[in-house]
């Protein structure tokens, strides 16, 4: 039977997997990316890239005494990446899967995952739009692109929620919403980088094939940042 379009034949597949494993081994052993005996946390979305990395690390781990843990990252960008709460609950039973980063930005999904998973399983969110309500539901934290732009506010929101100051947490949530929407959701990497540059940090240029922001989009980022009353770099 001929292979489906876009799929490798078994022999080609075996060779491709071997190349990935050799590349990871080279990075670990010759470049010192991962030292012997280290605990490695792998973010895996289930897509081909992260799955190939997970496979390579699992194969290479025993002789190097690595301890591997896996966090499933539901980034919400790839069709089919959404994870049902029941599947998360089953994954949570594995001793080396310690949590999930849920990035769809849907509070109902966060709630379902927290309700289905055991108490030791850690749920983090990747959407700045729902940090405060997610923490209230039982999420343990967040991994945010917005934290590159306004780290202090993100930490303050987390600490306010952690210590029961819900009024302050809700206030900051409202403050950061327009910045998260404009700089992250709408403009992506280029928006985050320009916002960092604008605030005196180093975002730097985007890499091809991404394009830098045009003047109109730069003005939109500047306007969004102005709502935070954070001084721009001079």
Secondary structure, 3 states (H helix, E strand, C coil): CCCCCCCCCHHHHHHHHHHHHHHHHHHHHCCCCCCCCCEEEEEECCCHHHHHHHHHHHHHHHHHCCEEEEEEEECCCCCCCCCCHHHHHHHCCCCCEEEEEECCCCHHHHHHHHHHCCCCCEEEECCHHHHHHHHHHCCCEECCCHHHCCHHHHHHHHHHHHCCCHHHHHHHHHHHHHHHHHHHHHCHHHHHHHHHHHCCCCCCCCCCCCCCCCHHHHHHHHHHHHCCCCCCCC
